[in-house]
Structures are given as C-alpha cells and as structure tokens.
Amino acid sequence: MKNAHKRFGRLLYRRQTEKTATNLRVFLDAFVGEEQGKAHLVSVVGGDVEIGALAAAFTNGDSFTVMDPYGNESIVSLGEKPLCFRG
C-alpha cells in the first residue's frame, strides 16, 4: 500500500505545571469515541517514553486532543480507571 502513513491520525497531549511542560505527539492508529468528549478506545504508535507518559496521563484522567487524518480535532478523555494495554 502506498502512503500508508497518511491514514494515521494524531494524538496530542499537553500538560503544563509551574516547573515543567509536557508536549507529546504520537500517531493514532484507531479511535472509538463519542461527540461529547468521551473516548472508549485509543490505539497509538510511539516509543517507550511517549507510551509511558500517555499511560500515566490516561490513568490520571487527563484530557487529550485527537486529530483525524483530515485535520478535524476534538478534545476527549478516557474517564476514570481506564484499562491500558501495551504490546
């Protein structure tokens, strides 16, 4: 398949505290969610550091931005106690 990378979306996570700022951007392989900002499934591709930081953010219930391949953005969250699988 030519240009298979163009079918991926993006997941953007930004968090800023008094001393540090975190800005992560990873490829989004699959996403299932609602229009009200509730995400049910997020599948991302990234390195160990990015995945570890996102797992911590998901566990904290932080919100993140999902961008589809066409450029449409929405701010969503996985809610309380999400299940995280790495592999």
N, C-alpha and C positions, 0 to 999 in steps of 0.2 A: 504494500500500500504506500503510495507516495504521500508525503507531507502528513504522516500520521500524527505528528506532534501538534498539528493545528486543531485537532479535535479536543484537546485538553482545555479545561478551564483553569482558573487560578483561584487559590485561596490566599487571602491576605489577612495577616494578624498583626495588629499594632497595639502596643501597651506602653504607657509612659508613666514612670514614677518620678520621685524627686531626683534620684541619682542616676537612673538608667532609662534607656528607651529600647524597646524590642520591636523590630520590624521584620517579619517573616513573610516570604512569598514562595509558595510551592505549587506544583502542578496538581490540578484537581482532576482525578480520573472519573469519579462517579459522585453524584449528589442526589439525594432524595430529600425534599423539604416542602414546607407549606409557605403560602404567601405571607402569613402572619409572623414570620421570622423564626419558625421552629424547624430545626433540621432533624432528620431521622437517620440519615446515613451519609457519611463523608468518607471518601476514599482518596488519599493523596499519595503523591510520589515525591520523595525527598531524601535527604541524608539523615544520618543518625541524630545530629544535633537539632535539625529542624523538626523531625518527628517527635523527639523527646520534649521539646519546648511546646509543641502543639498538643501533645498528650497532657501535659501539665495544664495548659490553658483550657482544654476541654474539661478536665476534671474540676477546675475552678469554676466552670460555668461561664467563662468569658465569651463574649460575642466576637464574631469574625466576619469578614466580608468575602462573599463568594461571587466570582465573576465568570460568566459562561463564555464559550468561545466567541460569541458575537459581541461581547463587551457589556452586557447587562449586568448590573451589580445589585446585590441585596445583602443586608446585614442579618445574620442568623446566629442562633445559639443551639447547642445540643441539649440544654436543660440540665437538670440535676442528675447526678450519678450516671453519666454516660459510660457505656462499655467501650473500651479501647483495645483493639487487636493489632498487633504488629507482626509483620512477616513478609 
